[in-house]
Amino acid sequence: MRWRETVAVLIVLLCGTCGMAQRRVTPVQPVPSGVPETQPTEMDRTNVVERTDDKGNVVLVDTLSGKEFVDTLAVVPKTAKMQYPLWNAVTVGVNIWDPIMRILGQQYGGADIWAELSLHNRYKPVIEFGLSAAKITPDDMNYTFKSSLAPYFKLGMNYNIFYNSNSNYQFNVGLRYAFTTYSYEVVDVTVDEGYWNEPSHFSLPSVRSTAGWLEIVAGVKVLIAKPISLGWNIKYCAKLHESAAPYGEPMYIPGFGKRKNPLSVSFSVMYTLELNGKIDEHAEAEKKASAAAD
């Protein structure tokens, strides 16, 4: 009969183990609002369901009593809380730096307009279009470089480092791919004739060219009076591809600037149309709680 007693003991132990598994206990802390002052330190999870609150906590809901507790043992992945909605704003800007510099005597430049879509006040796809021309006579040189008015295009993305701060004041970094197609020529090339002591003049034929480059951008945006803002950008340009140059490399590329100077600046006047304002965290919490209750 000893074997029967052994089997009976094993059955009792097995049933006890199953009962304990069904009564898994977890230390909990009360949900900050809407719960009684006295809370249990352990909980029978037989009648418990889980949900996630607006702060990312795992909340245990006792279906019998309706009481809710935060599960302190649950591992919740930390995510960056976005304080602005996905479709946040649209901004249109005009770069007035080059027109001002042309008025002051700069021999090259043009004007451009750009548009930016703000996603969460953080990610900002940008598209830009501009026109530029040049007529440059270098100091102590015997020629003039001319580039006719030509278009350029830029496509890229900005990233607002202060995305959860006041959207009226931003610090953006970004990348652009830029492309242009244009024509240029070298005119009024002067050659001195030593024997007759009379200079001669000639010009090189016009050349069609294309160029593509990468821009690294950093800048600020400051609200002046809604909806108008002003902003500075500093840009570093690196050429990616360019057409072959039969008479030497052009000294100026529309949208890029002077070949030997990869750094440039822009100053823009901006108009911002807000699509959705800052997220009301209290309203969002109430909305999510209501949806969970349903």
C-alpha positions, 0 to 999 in steps of 0.5 A: 500500500506504500505506493498508493500513499506516494501517489496520493501525496503527489496528487495533493502536491500537484493540485496545490501547485496549480492552485498557487499558479492561479493565484499569482500575486503582484505588488501594486500601487494605487492609480494616482486619481479615482481610487480609495486611500487604502490599497492592498499590497497584494492582489488575486489576479483571477478576476483581473484584466489589464489596460494601459493608461495615457502615461504608459502604465499597466493598470490592473482592473478588478472586474468584481470591485471595479478598483484599479491599480498600477502594476509596479512590476510591469516593464513598460517601454519608455517612449518620447511623449509628443506634446504636439499632434502629428499634423501640427503646422505648415510654414511658407518662407521667403529668403530675402538675404540674396536680394538684400545683398544684390542691392548692396552690390553683390554680383550674384544671387537671386531669391527663393521660396520654400514650404515646410510641413511640421509633424509633431513640431519635430519632423519637417519635410521641406521643399524649396524653389529659387531663381539665381543669376551671376555676373562676376568680374573677379578683382585683377582678372581679365574676364567676366563670368556670366550665368543666366537666370536659372532655377534650382530645387531643394528637397529635404528634412528639418529636425526641431531639437526643441520639439516639446518646447514652445513652437514659436521658438525653434532650433532646427538642423536638417539635410537637403538634396539640391539640383540645378540646370543652367548655362554660363559663359566667360566674356570680355576676356582681354589679352594684351598684344605686346608688339602693337600694345593694343589689347584684344577681346574675345568670349568663350561659348555658352555652356549648358550644365547641371549640378547636384549637391548636399546641404547640411543646415542649422538655423533658428526660428523666432516668432515676431507677431503671429503668424509672422516669424523670422529665421536664420540658416547657416548652410554647408554645401558639398557637391555630389555630381556635375556636368563636365566643363570643357572650358574649366569649372564654372565659378558660380552655381545657382543655388549653391553659390561660389564654388570655392565657398561652400558656406552660405547663410539665408535670412527668411520671413515666414508665415505659419498656419497652425493646423492643430495646437499643443496637445491638451494632456488632461483632455487626452487622458480623459478621452483614453480613460473613457475609451478604455471604460467602453 
